[in-house]
Amino acid sequence: MALQEEFKEYAEKAKSLPPATKDADKLILYGLYKQATVGSVNTNRPGFFSPTERAKWDAWKAVEGKSKEEAMTEYIAKVKQ
């Protein structure tokens, strides 16, 4: 199976993560997903009054510089956990 296809499969599986999944793990997945699909951060950091959006942006920024392939591979591994 090609990496792109496997990534799409695990992105679908991630939509039904167990309720016990920690927010920190969800943020890691979010950052890796955005890096794999969009690339490096291309927006300004959200303001102080948007804590959820700010946390998501920070998670994406934390994986900046990874190639799309690296981000996909790490995303798949994280969903498998």
N, CA, C and O atoms as a GROMACS GRO file, in nm:
protein
  324
    1MET      N    1   0.085  -0.118   0.000
    1MET     CA    2   0.000   0.000   0.000
    1MET      C    3   0.090   0.125   0.000
    1MET      O    4   0.186   0.134   0.076
    2ALA      N    5   0.056   0.217  -0.083
    2ALA     CA    6   0.133   0.341  -0.092
    2ALA      C    7   0.113   0.424   0.035
    2ALA      O    8   0.009   0.416   0.100
    3LEU      N    9   0.213   0.503   0.067
    3LEU     CA   10   0.210   0.586   0.188
    3LEU      C   11   0.087   0.677   0.190
    3LEU      O   12   0.021   0.690   0.293
    4GLN      N   13   0.057   0.740   0.077
    4GLN     CA   14  -0.057   0.832   0.068
    4GLN      C   15  -0.188   0.760   0.101
    4GLN      O   16  -0.272   0.813   0.174
    5GLU      N   17  -0.204   0.639   0.047
    5GLU     CA   18  -0.327   0.562   0.072
    5GLU      C   19  -0.337   0.521   0.218
    5GLU      O   20  -0.444   0.529   0.278
    6GLU      N   21  -0.224   0.476   0.274
    6GLU     CA   22  -0.222   0.435   0.414
    6GLU      C   23  -0.252   0.556   0.504
    6GLU      O   24  -0.325   0.543   0.603
    7PHE      N   25  -0.197   0.671   0.469
    7PHE     CA   26  -0.222   0.793   0.545
    7PHE      C   27  -0.372   0.825   0.545
    7PHE      O   28  -0.429   0.855   0.650
    8LYS      N   29  -0.435   0.819   0.429
    8LYS     CA   30  -0.579   0.847   0.419
    8LYS      C   31  -0.660   0.749   0.503
    8LYS      O   32  -0.757   0.786   0.569
    9GLU      N   33  -0.618   0.622   0.501
    9GLU     CA   34  -0.688   0.519   0.579
    9GLU      C   35  -0.679   0.551   0.729
    9GLU      O   36  -0.779   0.542   0.800
   10TYR      N   37  -0.560   0.589   0.776
   10TYR     CA   38  -0.544   0.618   0.918
   10TYR      C   39  -0.605   0.752   0.956
   10TYR      O   40  -0.642   0.772   1.072
   11ALA      N   41  -0.615   0.844   0.862
   11ALA     CA   42  -0.684   0.970   0.890
   11ALA      C   43  -0.833   0.942   0.916
   11ALA      O   44  -0.894   1.006   1.002
   12GLU      N   45  -0.890   0.847   0.843
   12GLU     CA   46  -1.029   0.808   0.867
   12GLU      C   47  -1.042   0.740   1.003
   12GLU      O   48  -1.138   0.767   1.076
   13LYS      N   49  -0.947   0.653   1.036
   13LYS     CA   50  -0.951   0.584   1.166
   13LYS      C   51  -0.938   0.684   1.280
   13LYS      O   52  -0.996   0.664   1.386
   14ALA      N   53  -0.862   0.789   1.260
   14ALA     CA   54  -0.840   0.889   1.365
   14ALA      C   55  -0.969   0.964   1.400
   14ALA      O   56  -0.980   1.020   1.508
   15LYS      N   57  -1.064   0.964   1.309
   15LYS     CA   58  -1.190   1.032   1.335
   15LYS      C   59  -1.272   0.962   1.443
   15LYS      O   60  -1.363   1.021   1.501
   16SER      N   61  -1.238   0.836   1.470
   16SER     CA   62  -1.313   0.760   1.572
   16SER      C   63  -1.218   0.711   1.682
   16SER      O   64  -1.224   0.595   1.723
   17LEU      N   65  -1.132   0.801   1.729
   17LEU     CA   66  -1.042   0.766   1.839
   17LEU      C   67  -1.123   0.742   1.966
   17LEU      O   68  -1.231   0.798   1.982
   18PRO      N   69  -1.071   0.659   2.056
   18PRO     CA   70  -1.143   0.635   2.182
   18PRO      C   71  -1.160   0.764   2.261
   18PRO      O   72  -1.076   0.853   2.253
   19PRO      N   73  -1.268   0.775   2.337
   19PRO     CA   74  -1.292   0.897   2.416
   19PRO      C   75  -1.181   0.926   2.516
   19PRO      O   76  -1.162   1.041   2.557
   20ALA      N   77  -1.107   0.824   2.556
   20ALA     CA   78  -1.000   0.842   2.654
   20ALA      C   79  -0.873   0.903   2.594
   20ALA      O   80  -0.776   0.926   2.666
   21THR      N   81  -0.873   0.928   2.464
   21THR     CA   82  -0.755   0.986   2.399
   21THR      C   83  -0.726   1.123   2.459
   21THR      O   84  -0.814   1.209   2.467
   22LYS      N   85  -0.602   1.144   2.500
   22LYS     CA   86  -0.564   1.269   2.564
   22LYS      C   87  -0.561   1.383   2.462
   22LYS      O   88  -0.531   1.363   2.344
   23ASP      N   89  -0.592   1.503   2.510
   23ASP     CA   90  -0.589   1.621   2.424
   23ASP      C   91  -0.449   1.644   2.366
   23ASP      O   92  -0.436   1.686   2.251
   24ALA      N   93  -0.346   1.616   2.446
   24ALA     CA   94  -0.208   1.634   2.397
   24ALA      C   95  -0.182   1.544   2.277
   24ALA      O   96  -0.115   1.585   2.183
   25ASP      N   97  -0.234   1.422   2.281
   25ASP     CA   98  -0.216   1.330   2.168
   25ASP      C   99  -0.295   1.378   2.046
   25ASP      O  100  -0.248   1.366   1.933
   26LYS      N  101  -0.414   1.431   2.070
   26LYS     CA  102  -0.494   1.484   1.959
   26LYS      C  103  -0.423   1.602   1.893
   26LYS      O  104  -0.426   1.616   1.770
   27LEU      N  105  -0.359   1.686   1.974
   27LEU     CA  106  -0.286   1.800   1.919
   27LEU      C  107  -0.166   1.755   1.836
   27LEU      O  108  -0.137   1.813   1.732
   28ILE      N  109  -0.098   1.651   1.882
   28ILE     CA  110   0.015   1.597   1.805
   28ILE      C  111  -0.035   1.547   1.669
   28ILE      O  112   0.025   1.575   1.566
   29LEU      N  113  -0.146   1.474   1.672
   29LEU     CA  114  -0.204   1.424   1.547
   29LEU      C  115  -0.245   1.539   1.456
   29LEU      O  116  -0.224   1.534   1.335
   30TYR      N  117  -0.304   1.643   1.514
   30TYR     CA  118  -0.346   1.759   1.435
   30TYR      C  119  -0.225   1.823   1.366
   30TYR      O  120  -0.229   1.851   1.246
   31GLY      N  121  -0.120   1.845   1.442
   31GLY     CA  122   0.000   1.906   1.385
   31GLY      C  123   0.060   1.824   1.273
   31GLY      O  124   0.097   1.877   1.168
   32LEU      N  125   0.068   1.693   1.294
   32LEU     CA  126   0.123   1.605   1.191
   32LEU      C  127   0.033   1.601   1.068
   32LEU      O  128   0.082   1.599   0.955
   33TYR      N  129  -0.098   1.600   1.090
   33TYR     CA  130  -0.192   1.598   0.978
   33TYR      C  131  -0.178   1.724   0.893
   33TYR      O  132  -0.171   1.717   0.770
   34LYS      N  133  -0.173   1.840   0.959
   34LYS     CA  134  -0.159   1.965   0.885
   34LYS      C  135  -0.026   1.971   0.811
   34LYS      O  136  -0.020   2.018   0.698
   35GLN      N  137   0.080   1.924   0.875
   35GLN     CA  138   0.212   1.925   0.809
   35GLN      C  139   0.211   1.834   0.688
   35GLN      O  140   0.270   1.866   0.585
   36ALA      N  141   0.143   1.719   0.700
   36ALA     CA  142   0.137   1.623   0.589
   36ALA      C  143   0.049   1.671   0.474
   36ALA      O  144   0.077   1.642   0.358
   37THR      N  145  -0.056   1.745   0.506
   37THR     CA  146  -0.150   1.784   0.401
   37THR      C  147  -0.128   1.925   0.347
   37THR      O  148  -0.153   1.951   0.229
   38VAL      N  149  -0.081   2.017   0.433
   38VAL     CA  150  -0.065   2.157   0.392
   38VAL      C  151   0.082   2.194   0.377
   38VAL      O  152   0.119   2.271   0.288
   39GLY      N  153   0.164   2.139   0.466
   39GLY     CA  154   0.305   2.177   0.470
   39GLY      C  155   0.328   2.266   0.591
   39GLY      O  156   0.250   2.264   0.686
   40SER      N  157   0.434   2.343   0.588
   40SER     CA  158   0.468   2.428   0.702
   40SER      C  159   0.361   2.534   0.728
   40SER      O  160   0.287   2.573   0.638
   41VAL      N  161   0.356   2.580   0.852
   41VAL     CA  162   0.258   2.680   0.895
   41VAL      C  163   0.258   2.798   0.798
   41VAL      O  164   0.363   2.853   0.764
   42ASN      N  165   0.138   2.837   0.755
   42ASN     CA  166   0.127   2.946   0.658
   42ASN      C  167   0.031   3.056   0.706
   42ASN      O  168  -0.017   3.136   0.626
   43THR      N  169   0.004   3.056   0.836
   43THR     CA  170  -0.085   3.157   0.894
   43THR      C  171  -0.020   3.219   1.017
   43THR      O  172   0.078   3.166   1.070
   44ASN      N  173  -0.075   3.330   1.060
   44ASN     CA  174  -0.028   3.393   1.184
   44ASN      C  175  -0.085   3.319   1.304
   44ASN      O  176  -0.190   3.256   1.295
   45ARG      N  177  -0.014   3.328   1.415
   45ARG     CA  178  -0.059   3.263   1.537
   45ARG      C  179  -0.187   3.331   1.586
   45ARG      O  180  -0.193   3.453   1.594
   46PRO      N  181  -0.290   3.250   1.619
   46PRO     CA  182  -0.415   3.309   1.669
   46PRO      C  183  -0.394   3.387   1.798
   46PRO      O  184  -0.296   3.365   1.869
   47GLY      N  185  -0.485   3.476   1.825
   47GLY     CA  186  -0.476   3.562   1.942
   47GLY      C  187  -0.498   3.490   2.074
   47GLY      O  188  -0.539   3.374   2.079
   48PHE      N  189  -0.471   3.561   2.180
   48PHE     CA  190  -0.480   3.512   2.316
   48PHE      C  191  -0.622   3.464   2.351
   48PHE      O  192  -0.639   3.375   2.434
   49PHE      N  193  -0.722   3.523   2.288
   49PHE     CA  194  -0.861   3.490   2.320
   49PHE      C  195  -0.915   3.371   2.241
   49PHE      O  196  -1.035   3.342   2.246
   50SER      N  197  -0.828   3.304   2.170
   50SER     CA  198  -0.865   3.182   2.097
   50SER      C  199  -0.773   3.068   2.141
   50SER      O  200  -0.690   3.022   2.063
   51PRO      N  201  -0.786   3.023   2.266
   51PRO     CA  202  -0.691   2.925   2.319
   51PRO      C  203  -0.689   2.792   2.243
   51PRO      O  204  -0.583   2.732   2.228
   52THR      N  205  -0.804   2.746   2.195
   52THR     CA  206  -0.807   2.619   2.122
   52THR      C  207  -0.734   2.632   1.990
   52THR      O  208  -0.650   2.548   1.955
   53GLU      N  209  -0.765   2.738   1.916
   53GLU     CA  210  -0.699   2.759   1.786
   53GLU      C  211  -0.549   2.783   1.805
   53GLU      O  212  -0.468   2.740   1.723
   54ARG      N  213  -0.515   2.850   1.912
   54ARG     CA  214  -0.374   2.878   1.942
   54ARG      C  215  -0.298   2.748   1.971
   54ARG      O  216  -0.186   2.730   1.925
   55ALA      N  217  -0.360   2.657   2.048
   55ALA     CA  218  -0.297   2.528   2.080
   55ALA      C  219  -0.279   2.445   1.953
   55ALA      O  220  -0.176   2.379   1.936
   56LYS      N  221  -0.378   2.448   1.866
   56LYS     CA  222  -0.367   2.374   1.740
   56LYS      C  223  -0.255   2.432   1.653
   56LYS      O  224  -0.178   2.357   1.593
   57TRP      N  225  -0.247   2.564   1.647
   57TRP     CA  226  -0.142   2.629   1.569
   57TRP      C  227  -0.005   2.593   1.626
   57TRP      O  228   0.088   2.563   1.550
   58ASP      N  229   0.009   2.595   1.758
   58ASP     CA  230   0.136   2.560   1.823
   58ASP      C  231   0.176   2.417   1.793
   58ASP      O  232   0.294   2.388   1.771
   59ALA      N  233   0.078   2.326   1.790
   59ALA     CA  234   0.106   2.185   1.759
   59ALA      C  235   0.157   2.172   1.615
   59ALA      O  236   0.247   2.093   1.588
   60TRP      N  237   0.100   2.248   1.525
   60TRP     CA  238   0.141   2.246   1.385
   60TRP      C  239   0.282   2.306   1.373
   60TRP      O  240   0.367   2.252   1.302
   61LYS      N  241   0.304   2.416   1.441
   61LYS     CA  242   0.434   2.484   1.436
   61LYS      C  243   0.545   2.394   1.492
   61LYS      O  244   0.659   2.401   1.448
   62ALA      N  245   0.511   2.308   1.589
   62ALA     CA  246   0.609   2.220   1.652
   62ALA      C  247   0.667   2.117   1.555
   62ALA      O  248   0.778   2.068   1.576
   63VAL      N  249   0.595   2.085   1.449
   63VAL     CA  250   0.644   1.986   1.353
   63VAL      C  251   0.688   2.052   1.221
   63VAL      O  252   0.713   1.983   1.122
   64GLU      N  253   0.698   2.183   1.222
   64GLU     CA  254   0.741   2.257   1.103
   64GLU      C  255   0.879   2.209   1.060
   64GLU      O  256   0.966   2.185   1.143
   65GLY      N  257   0.897   2.195   0.931
   65GLY     CA  258   1.026   2.152   0.879
   65GLY      C  259   1.030   2.004   0.842
   65GLY      O  260   1.118   1.961   0.768
   66LYS      N  261   0.934   1.927   0.893
   66LYS     CA  262   0.928   1.784   0.855
   66LYS      C  263   0.876   1.776   0.711
   66LYS      O  264   0.793   1.857   0.669
   67SER      N  265   0.925   1.678   0.639
   67SER     CA  266   0.871   1.657   0.504
   67SER      C  267   0.731   1.599   0.516
   67SER      O  268   0.693   1.548   0.622
   68LYS      N  269   0.655   1.608   0.410
   68LYS     CA  270   0.519   1.552   0.411
   68LYS      C  271   0.524   1.402   0.439
   68LYS      O  272   0.439   1.348   0.509
   69GLU      N  273   0.624   1.334   0.383
   69GLU     CA  274   0.638   1.190   0.402
   69GLU      C  275   0.668   1.156   0.548
   69GLU      O  276   0.612   1.062   0.604
   70GLU      N  277   0.758   1.235   0.610
   70GLU     CA  278   0.790   1.213   0.752
   70GLU      C  279   0.665   1.234   0.837
   70GLU      O  280   0.637   1.155   0.927
   71ALA      N  281   0.592   1.340   0.809
   71ALA     CA  282   0.471   1.370   0.886
   71ALA      C  283   0.367   1.260   0.870
   71ALA      O  284   0.303   1.221   0.967
   72MET      N  285   0.350   1.210   0.748
   72MET     CA  286   0.255   1.101   0.724
   72MET      C  287   0.295   0.976   0.802
   72MET      O  288   0.211   0.912   0.865
   73THR      N  289   0.423   0.941   0.796
   73THR     CA  290   0.472   0.822   0.865
   73THR      C  291   0.452   0.834   1.016
   73THR      O  292   0.406   0.739   1.080
   74GLU      N  293   0.485   0.948   1.072
   74GLU     CA  294   0.468   0.970   1.216
   74GLU      C  295   0.320   0.970   1.254
   74GLU      O  296   0.283   0.919   1.360
   75TYR      N  297   0.236   1.027   1.168
   75TYR     CA  298   0.092   1.031   1.193
   75TYR      C  299   0.037   0.888   1.200
   75TYR      O  300  -0.037   0.854   1.292
   76ILE      N  301   0.072   0.807   1.103
   76ILE     CA  302   0.025   0.667   1.099
   76ILE      C  303   0.068   0.594   1.226
   76ILE      O  304  -0.012   0.524   1.288
   77ALA      N  305   0.195   0.612   1.265
   77ALA     CA  306   0.247   0.546   1.385
   77ALA      C  307   0.171   0.592   1.510
   77ALA      O  308   0.140   0.511   1.597
   78LYS      N  309   0.140   0.720   1.517
   78LYS     CA  310   0.069   0.775   1.634
   78LYS      C  311  -0.074   0.721   1.640
   78LYS      O  312  -0.122   0.688   1.749
   79VAL      N  313  -0.142   0.712   1.527
   79VAL     CA  314  -0.280   0.659   1.527
   79VAL      C  315  -0.277   0.512   1.568
   79VAL      O  316  -0.367   0.466   1.638
   80LYS      N  317  -0.176   0.438   1.524
   80LYS     CA  318  -0.166   0.296   1.560
   80LYS      C  319  -0.152   0.278   1.711
   80LYS      O  320  -0.196   0.177   1.765
   81GLN      N  321  -0.090   0.376   1.778
   81GLN     CA  322  -0.076   0.366   1.925
   81GLN      C  323  -0.213   0.366   1.988
   81GLN      O  324  -0.224   0.358   2.110
   0.00000   0.00000   0.00000
